[in-house]
Amino acid sequence: MIKIVVCDDDLYVAEELASLCEKYIESNQLNAECVSTTDPTELFAMRPDILFLDIEMPEVDGIEVKNRLEQQGNGTFIIFVSSHPESMQEAFGKNVIGFLTKPVDEDQFELVLDKAVEFSGSSRIVTLEDGSVISSEKIVAIRVCGNYTDVYTTGGLVKNQRKTLKAWMDELEVAGFIRISDSYVVNCRWIAKFSNDGKKILVGDEAWLKVSERKRKECAEKYTAYCKKMARYL
């Protein structure tokens, strides 16, 4: 299920956008839910897939929220909403995929939400060893462990999968996964940044993983391509 969150300090605007989201979900028979909030500090625990975010807010503005979400590497697709188009120049980021100006035009709203849903829909349903399924967007990284692989997800560690890293890449490369070494496959959605020398990547907000020397150029190119794909502005 896609989780859509609307955050605007103006309750009327937040409710209006949430209503448009509900209308979109119903008319497109989308497997999604939408909630709204006027408090941007709630967003870090809510972990939305798609976020409509006001830029100008009194305590924590949208730019700061975007920066913190990117540092955490949580993969939220952000659509900025603003009454001041000139402020959007500061709002660029790898997961920012659209802008809307207030008052929001419904046709433009549908276009940008179409794009966000398309990106969210690039995930794959993955079947694990015990028969359970998980969306690929919830997989952070996969590591070789002896003759098995361990899967690090947003919900915790799933151990002893019989798929090889090659098999994982064959299945998940299209969903934005890259192989950084003989030991790890990583979901680009959860990469916060590369080290300055390109030898390591920060996954989430605390795990630094080594990029093998022979993979550095390829990883940098694939991650750049991923970021360019995400950086679509309307």
C-alpha angles and dihedrals in degrees: 000000000000113000113213119190128188117203121186128140088221104082092203092055092044091052092045092053092044089052091052089050092051090049090050092048092051097044093047094040087232122178093233145110131214130207131172135212138178092205114082092193089070092064097077092065096038095063098201123197091212123024128192101201131188113222099207111059125148104235107021114014125212094255091058091047090051092050093050093047090051091049089053089049093220096150099232113165107227129209111187121216121197145158089213114061091188090066090062091078087079093049102076117126141145094263097038104110104167151005132220127190124215128279085047117229109223095218091051089046091056092048094053093043089050088058093047092049090048090056092045089048092058087083121104131222108242124200114215129209094266092053095256119129133224135182112250090232088068092056111094101179143339123220134193112242112179109297091344139058128235120215120214110206135175086257097050143278122327110195138199104028113168096214115107121230088253090055090049091051092048088055101038110030090093088057093058103272122145132192109233099178144343087282107043144050114187134196108236089215090070099044109112097185148323121250114254091257093045092237096116140028128211110228114197111334103310117020116094112193126192119243111212116240094243091051099047099091094042092047093049091050094047093046091049090051090050092051091049090052090052095045097079115146125196 
